[in-house]
Amino acid sequence: MKYLLIAFIGLLLNSTATLALEKSSQEQSDKLHKLVQELVPYNLNQTLQTFTKTVHGGVLHVVAKSPSDTQQIKLIQANLLKMANEFKKGDYSNTERLHGADMPGLVQLKKAEVDDIRFEYRTLPNGAQIHFSSEYPLYVDALHEWFDAQISDHGNAVLPEHSQHHSTPVE
């Protein structure tokens, strides 16, 4: 009976801790969503975002949920162009503001020289993308860590027809 009581108390404490962690995690997610919405001009609830790692880096896509929502599409395109230009200059200040200075991969990315990492912006019919790439394994690893952290913090939407476009992690 004594062992049963101890096991029950342990189970009860574990369940309480799990609920507290889930609540804390949801609160952090809500806080991050609010911070991102303050930084981007488009409506997060009307868009999808995905991070896809590739052999030489990765691709960030942001698209409007509705392909006829020209206002959101224009806002996405303007914002991603701005981001690509900031990254080209080594400016990761918005990323650091959202995720902190200790975000995985960020310290290394900030050390890169101007041409060590390429940031290729491209418009899409329903949004835009930034293709991140480097020939240097050190920066490819940093980009992959950074993409993993982005996915962890923001999630990774499933984009229609996107899986066929990146069915293998090559560029």
C-alpha positions in Angstrom: 0.0 0.0 0.0 2.9 2.3 0.9 4.4 1.9 -2.6 1.1 2.5 -4.3 0.7 5.8 -2.4 4.2 6.9 -3.4 3.5 6.0 -7.1 0.2 7.9 -7.0 1.8 11.0 -5.6 4.6 10.8 -8.2 2.1 10.4 -11.0 0.1 13.4 -9.6 3.2 15.6 -9.4 4.2 14.6 -13.0 0.8 15.4 -14.3 0.7 18.8 -12.7 4.2 19.7 -14.1 3.2 18.6 -17.6 0.1 20.8 -17.5 2.1 23.7 -16.3 4.7 23.2 -19.1 1.9 23.0 -21.7 0.3 26.2 -20.4 3.7 27.9 -20.4 4.5 26.7 -23.9 1.2 28.0 -25.2 1.7 31.4 -23.5 5.2 31.6 -25.1 3.7 30.7 -28.5 1.0 33.4 -28.1 3.6 36.0 -27.0 5.8 35.2 -30.0 2.8 35.4 -32.4 2.0 38.8 -31.0 5.6 40.0 -31.4 5.8 38.8 -35.0 2.5 40.4 -35.8 3.9 43.7 -34.6 7.0 43.4 -36.9 5.3 42.2 -40.1 2.8 44.2 -42.1 0.7 41.3 -43.3 -1.9 39.4 -41.3 -0.4 36.2 -39.8 -3.8 34.6 -39.7 -4.2 35.1 -43.5 -0.8 33.7 -44.5 1.2 30.5 -44.4 4.9 30.3 -43.7 7.2 27.4 -44.2 10.9 26.8 -43.8 12.5 24.1 -46.0 16.1 23.1 -45.5 18.2 22.3 -48.6 21.7 21.0 -49.2 23.2 24.5 -49.3 20.8 26.2 -46.9 17.1 26.6 -47.1 14.1 28.4 -48.4 11.6 30.5 -46.5 8.2 30.8 -48.2 5.4 33.1 -47.1 2.1 32.9 -49.0 -1.4 34.2 -48.7 -4.0 31.6 -47.8 -6.2 33.2 -50.4 -4.5 33.6 -53.8 -6.9 36.4 -54.6 -5.9 38.4 -51.5 -3.7 40.9 -53.5 -3.3 43.2 -50.4 -1.7 40.4 -48.3 0.4 39.3 -51.3 1.8 42.8 -51.8 2.5 43.1 -48.0 4.3 39.7 -47.9 6.4 40.6 -51.0 7.5 44.0 -49.5 8.3 42.4 -46.2 10.4 39.5 -47.5 12.3 41.8 -49.9 13.1 44.0 -46.9 14.2 41.0 -44.9 16.4 39.7 -47.7 18.1 43.1 -48.0 18.6 43.3 -44.2 20.1 39.8 -44.2 22.4 40.7 -47.1 23.8 43.5 -44.9 24.2 41.1 -41.9 21.3 42.6 -40.1 19.5 40.0 -38.1 18.1 42.5 -35.5 14.4 41.5 -36.0 15.3 37.8 -35.7 17.3 38.5 -32.6 14.4 40.7 -31.2 12.0 37.8 -31.6 14.1 34.8 -30.7 16.9 36.2 -28.6 20.7 36.5 -29.1 21.2 32.8 -28.3 18.9 31.5 -31.1 20.6 28.5 -32.6 22.7 29.4 -35.7 22.3 33.1 -35.2 25.7 33.9 -33.7 27.4 32.1 -36.6 25.2 33.8 -39.3 26.1 37.2 -37.9 29.8 36.4 -38.3 29.5 35.8 -42.1 31.1 38.2 -44.5 28.9 39.9 -47.1 29.3 37.2 -49.8 29.5 34.1 -47.5 25.8 33.6 -47.6 23.4 34.4 -50.5 19.9 35.6 -49.9 17.9 35.4 -53.1 14.5 37.0 -53.0 11.8 35.9 -55.4 8.2 36.9 -55.8 5.6 34.1 -56.1 2.1 34.5 -57.5 0.7 34.1 -54.0 3.6 35.6 -51.9 7.3 35.5 -51.9 10.3 33.4 -50.9 13.9 33.9 -49.7 16.5 31.3 -50.8 19.4 31.1 -48.3 22.5 29.4 -49.5 26.2 29.1 -48.9 29.1 27.1 -50.2 30.7 27.1 -46.8 29.7 24.1 -44.6 30.0 26.2 -41.5 27.3 28.6 -42.7 25.1 25.8 -44.1 25.1 24.2 -40.7 24.3 27.6 -39.1 21.4 28.1 -41.6 20.1 24.6 -40.8 20.2 25.3 -37.0 18.5 28.6 -37.6 15.8 27.0 -39.8 15.2 24.3 -37.1 14.8 27.0 -34.5 12.4 28.9 -36.7 10.3 25.7 -37.3 10.4 25.0 -33.5 9.2 28.5 -32.7 6.8 29.2 -35.6 5.7 25.8 -36.8 6.0 24.8 -40.4 2.8 25.1 -42.5 2.0 22.6 -45.2 1.8 24.5 -48.5 -0.2 23.1 -51.3 2.0 21.6 -54.1 5.1 22.6 -52.0 6.2 19.1 -51.3 6.6 18.3 -55.0 8.7 21.4 -55.4 11.1 20.3 -52.6 10.7 16.5 -52.7 14.5 16.2 -52.1 16.7 18.5 -50.1 18.7 19.7 -53.2 18.7 23.1 -54.8 
